[in-house]
Every structure is written in C-alpha cells, then in structure tokens.
Amino acid sequence: MSASWSAWEPWTVRPVKIGGVGSVKTHPRAQGRGYASAGLRRAATALHDDHQVAFSLLVCQEHLLPFYHRLGWIPFSGRLVVEQPSGSTVTINRPMGLQLFARAAVHT
C-alpha cells in the first residue's frame, strides 16, 4: 500500500523523500468498519517512522476526496505530472498530499 521515492520541493529546488499510497480498496460488504482508515493511518506511521518521508501522495477519484480529507489529506490544486520510462503523463484523478514532517527531511 505504500512506497517511497524522491521528489523536488519547487520552492527550495532540493530533493525530498516522499511516500506514495495506492490501491486502497475495501470490499463493499466490509465498508464502513474503519479498515481502510486504519490501513491508511498505519501506512502514514510507517512512512514517517520507518522511511522518514516528508510527505505522502495519493491520487483518487473525485468522490473519495471527503474520505481522505477526514484523515488529514489535502487536495493538491496543481497539475500532477508523472515521469515514467515511456514518457510523461498527467493523471486524470485528483492528487492529495499528507504532510508527515513539519519541516521536510532532505534526501541526499
């Protein structure tokens, strides 16, 4: 559910280590029991404690914004461009971020 990689802080032009959360799913019969929320909290703890990332990123569909926002995720209003070996792509879903450190840890 989580991974980490480097990104750039545009305001400082230095790399920071960030984490990513993806493929969060709950079977419809198990929804509303807090499983996804618990998993996301655990992932944030692991990214902070075990990987020392500055913030985490996820991309979700519009209707899921309120769910993630309740857990502290903030919508990113800019454009997320993903660089891959096959080239750049822009996501059609909504990127959100979760700050894990008050001051970003620099990854060198």
Helices and strands as residue ranges (DSSP letters): E 2-9, E 14-21, G 28-30, H 35-49, E 55-60, G 62-64, H 65-70, E 74-75, E 81-84, E 87-90, E 94-99
